[in-house]
Amino acid sequence: MKTNLRKFRFNRGELSQQQLAVMVTVSRQTIVSIEGGDYAPSVKLALLLAKKLETTVEELFILEDKDYV
């Protein structure tokens, strides 16, 4: 799964990973892991991130061909 989280963080006034983490009540390391593709967020967290970044889950996270296997 690809993520556009970093792009949307910067489009929202260059939010830091820490600032976004506080907004959605997770650790900064969770944001780091999501951006690095090492962690797939829960549905709830994905929805919260999208809401806080004023976008949709589909814009933040994109399934790749390998995800359909």
QUIDAUR-V648313 format. One record per backbone hydrogen bond with DSSP energy under -0.5 kcal/mol. NH is the residue of the N-H (numbers start at 1). CO is the residue of the C=O. E is the energy in kcal/mol with one decimal. If there is no record, write none. Layout:
# QUIDAUR-V648313
NH|CO|E, NH|CO|E
This chain:
# QUIDAUR-V648313
2|62|-2.9, 4|60|-3.1, 8|4|-2.3, 9|5|-2.4, 10|6|-2.1, 11|7|-2.0, 12|8|-1.0, 13|10|-0.7, 14|10|-1.4, 15|9|-2.2, 20|16|-2.2, 21|17|-2.4, 22|18|-2.3, 23|19|-1.9, 24|20|-1.5, 25|22|-0.8, 26|21|-2.2, 31|27|-1.3, 32|28|-2.5, 33|29|-2.6, 34|30|-2.3, 35|31|-2.7, 36|32|-2.0, 37|34|-1.3, 38|33|-2.2, 39|33|-1.2, 41|39|-0.6, 46|42|-2.7, 47|43|-2.5, 48|44|-2.4, 49|45|-2.8, 50|46|-2.3, 51|47|-2.4, 52|48|-2.8, 53|49|-2.1, 54|51|-1.2, 55|50|-2.7, 60|56|-1.6, 61|57|-2.8, 62|2|-2.4, 67|64|-1.8, 68|65|-1.6, 69|66|-0.9
